[in-house]
Amino acid sequence: MKQLCALAFSLLLSGCSMTGPSSEVAPPKVDEFPQHEVQFRVLDDVDAALRSVQEYLAMRGLASIATVRAPKIFVITTYVDEPSRETDRRVRRTAFRIALSPLPNQSGQNCTALAVSTLTKSRGIKEEIWSVQESDMTFESSAWPDLRKQIASKACK
Amino acid sequence: MISSTYGRRIVAGLILVGFLVAFLALWFVSRGGAATFETVSPVINKLLQHFVPLLAIVGGFYFSELAIEEQGKSTTVEALVLATALVGCWALAPSILLLASETLPSAVRLLDSVAVIGTSLASACLAFYFSKSSKAAT
């Protein structure tokens, strides 16, 4: 009887693990992002720029973590689900990496170099693992125009 | 009683239909980017592992005993029903799982979990039916 219960339980467990694709909640690692970056110069020192970035992300409801790799500070967001139509058979999500590094003081202005890199992953509706496909490399995130606009509004002259 | 040629063709046809429908189902569920080649490739492998032993058994019996079929002997309806039911279930299982499961890997895992029982039963059933029809013919 005990063995039967154990067998039933293991079957139940294996049944549970068979359903539903696994999901990653944690943000990606710094080095997971592609080399391609969009460069900006923002009018602020690094700390203030970092605060602005974090405030903006929090306002958008995006969780992020900051990692220091001197002289750069990386702010990495969690994945944002990209909007998709009901007929789409592939879903996408994007994470952003914002790298901040100090720039030499020019004409009394404190400026910070800000580089944004995006990592888009996709998953077919019949797949379990998120992967980077060729089409994901050229994909533009729906959150990107707003983020770019926000950063551009603080551009360093 | 039922003609052994007819019975053998039904059973062999079931496996062939199952084989073709499974690949059609795989194409259907993975179309439009729903699954990449990296995901589909192990499923193709699994389907071949599923069907090749059955096809090999059927082919072996069928072609080695073509002469017997020409003699027009019969087997019992019960034997045919048993063979058709068991082999039919096993031959159509991959298609049903591919269409009904949430993801392709989960369908493969499910198929894997019953592979030993299913293949043994279906193979034994095929061997039983084909040898029975062979005996009936001699």
HADDOCK unambig.tbl for C-alpha pairs under 7 A between the chains (distance, minus, plus):
assign (segid A and resid 18 and name CA) (segid B and resid 106 and name CA) 5.04 0.50 0.50
assign (segid A and resid 19 and name CA) (segid B and resid 102 and name CA) 6.55 0.50 0.50
assign (segid A and resid 19 and name CA) (segid B and resid 106 and name CA) 6.71 0.50 0.50
assign (segid A and resid 20 and name CA) (segid B and resid 102 and name CA) 6.45 0.50 0.50
assign (segid A and resid 89 and name CA) (segid B and resid 32 and name CA) 5.97 0.50 0.50
assign (segid A and resid 89 and name CA) (segid B and resid 33 and name CA) 5.98 0.50 0.50
assign (segid A and resid 89 and name CA) (segid B and resid 34 and name CA) 4.85 0.50 0.50
assign (segid A and resid 90 and name CA) (segid B and resid 33 and name CA) 5.87 0.50 0.50
assign (segid A and resid 90 and name CA) (segid B and resid 34 and name CA) 5.52 0.50 0.50
assign (segid A and resid 124 and name CA) (segid B and resid 33 and name CA) 5.86 0.50 0.50
assign (segid A and resid 124 and name CA) (segid B and resid 34 and name CA) 3.82 0.50 0.50
assign (segid A and resid 124 and name CA) (segid B and resid 35 and name CA) 4.94 0.50 0.50
assign (segid A and resid 125 and name CA) (segid B and resid 34 and name CA) 4.97 0.50 0.50
assign (segid A and resid 126 and name CA) (segid B and resid 30 and name CA) 6.83 0.50 0.50
assign (segid A and resid 126 and name CA) (segid B and resid 34 and name CA) 5.41 0.50 0.50
assign (segid A and resid 126 and name CA) (segid B and resid 35 and name CA) 5.70 0.50 0.50
assign (segid A and resid 126 and name CA) (segid B and resid 102 and name CA) 6.33 0.50 0.50
assign (segid A and resid 126 and name CA) (segid B and resid 103 and name CA) 4.09 0.50 0.50
assign (segid A and resid 126 and name CA) (segid B and resid 104 and name CA) 5.55 0.50 0.50
assign (segid A and resid 127 and name CA) (segid B and resid 35 and name CA) 5.75 0.50 0.50
assign (segid A and resid 127 and name CA) (segid B and resid 39 and name CA) 6.93 0.50 0.50
assign (segid A and resid 127 and name CA) (segid B and resid 103 and name CA) 5.36 0.50 0.50
assign (segid A and resid 127 and name CA) (segid B and resid 104 and name CA) 6.26 0.50 0.50
assign (segid A and resid 128 and name CA) (segid B and resid 103 and name CA) 6.60 0.50 0.50
